Amino acid sequence: MTSTKMRSNNLSVAQKSCANFTSGVCLGCMMTYRNGKLSYMIDSRLASKPCVVASKTCMYFETIVLPAVV
């Protein structure tokens, strides 16, 4: 699969499966699990901005969404 086609597919997966995806806009909620504790923060670089998975790497998408759907 080509890189462009894969990124387009990622956007489709985000639309269907990403909790941060709201009408093409990212909520920016990032989660981490360290030392037995789950924590989250709002990433101001992503929050209220268009979803980036069609053009860039998104850590939430790569670590949370993709493993859950594959």
MOQUI-V68434 format. One line per field, one symbol per residue. ss: DSSP state (@ for helix, = for strand, . for the rest). psi: psi as a letter, one per 20 degrees, with the letter a starting at -180 (. if undefined). burial: 1 if it has 16 or more other C-alpha atoms within 10 Angstrom, else 0. A space follows every 10 residues. Layout:
ss: ???
psi: ???
burial: ???
This chain:
ss: ..@@@@@@@@ @@@@@@@... ==..==..== ====..==== ==......== ........@@ @@@@@@@@@.
psi: pqgghghghh gggghhiphi ooliqphjop qqopkjpprr qpoihhpkrq pihihrpogg ghhggghhi.
burial: 0000001001 1011101111 1000111101 0000000000 0000011000 1111000001 1001100000
